[in-house]
Structures are given as structure tokens and as C-alpha cells.
């Protein structure tokens, strides 16, 4: 939306990063079967701008699972409102820690 733009009319990187964090958080919560908190974002790369009206799609995949943490690769892609070609606009690796009801780290359940 226009309120999410900079003076040049491009979407703020912080808005896009928050959408990526939401996507990664959904993946982390499903994999950890409960609450998970973002503890780090590494190698955030903004590859091209997103304009008002673009459709934005966010994809997240687990890279690694440790005892209490998960590294999740996230990509965001844009498609112009009046076009059919999509292009990648950003990527990053988010690290989440599974947490218990008290906010303390807890083990991530074994897969399977």
C-alpha cells in the first residue's frame, strides 16, 4: 500500500523483511510444533525494488535443524500487477529458536 513506500514509490525493505519473518515463523512453528522466536537474520540481500501494486510471494525452506534452533532460507518474489513474469526481489536466512511457554529454549522434536 502507498503508506508502506519510500519517497521513490518503492516498498520499504522493512515491510518486505517483516513478511519474510512471518513466512519463516510459520515454517519454524510447524517444524518445532510450537512457539519459535527469531534470533538472527543473515545475508539479507535486496535484489530489486517492489512497487505498489506488485504481487509479492514469499517462500521458506528449512536449511538446518539443531537441538533448539532452525535455519530457514526465505525468498521473496514479485510479479507486476499487469504482467505474468515473476522475479526474485530478496533473500535471507532466518534463524529461529523453539521456545517453551516461559520463553526459554526447548528442543526441536525429531522429524518423522
N, C-alpha and C positions, 0 to 999 in steps of 0.2 A: 504494500500500500504506500501511497505517497508519504505518509508520516515516517516510513522506515527508510527514507532515502537521504543521501548526502546532497549538497548543493548542485552536483553534476547530474542528479537524477538516477544514480546507481543505488542499489540496495546496500545498506550498511553491512560491512563484514560481520559485525557483532550479531546482527539479526540472523544471518546465514549460519554463523557458528552456533547460535542457540538452537536452530533447527537440527543441526548435526548432532548436538549434545542430546537432544530429545530422542533422536533415532538410535544413537548409541546406547542411551539409557534404557530404551525398550529392549534392545538385544541383551544388555547386561542383566536386566531384571529377569528376563526369561531364562537365561543361562544359569543365573545364580539362584533361581527360584525364590526371589525375594528382593529386598531393598539393595540398591547398589548406588554408590556415590562416585562422581567424577573426581579424580585426584590429579590428573595431568592431561595435557594436550600437547602432543609433539608434532613437529613438522607440518604445521598448518601452512598450506600453500593456496593462495588465491590466484587462479589461472586466467580468469577473465571476469568482467563485470556481469551482474544480474540486473536487469532493468525492470521497472514497474510493469506488471502485466505478464512477465515471463512465468511459465510453469516451472516450478522447482521440484525435482525428485531427489530424495536422499536415500542412499544405500549403505548398509552397515554389515560388516562381516567380522567374526571373531578371528583374530590372528593367533593369540596365545591365551592359555588359561594357567594361572599359577595356583598357589594354595588358597589365596584370598582375592587375587586380582585377575582382571581380564584386560587384554589389549584388543581394541576394536578399530579396524580401519573403516573410515567413513568417507564417502564421496558424495558430492552434490553435483547435479546436472541441471541444465536449463534448456527449455525449449521456448522459442519465441511464440507469443500468443497466436500469431498468424502463420506459423511455419510448422514444419514437420521434422526438421533436423535438430537433434539434441547435441549439446556439447558440455563437457565437464568444466565446472567452474571452480571447484575447490576440492581439497582432500586433506585429511589429517588422521592421526592415530590418537584415539582417546583411551585413557587407562581408567578403569573403574575398580573399586574395591567393594566386595559384598559386605554388607553391614547388618548387624542384628538390631533389635528394637531399641537398644541403648546407644546405637551409633558406633559400636565397636566392630572392627573387622571380624568376619566369620569365614569359615571355609566355604569355597565354591563346591557344590556337590559334584561328584564324579559324573561324567557323561555316560549316558546309556541307560 
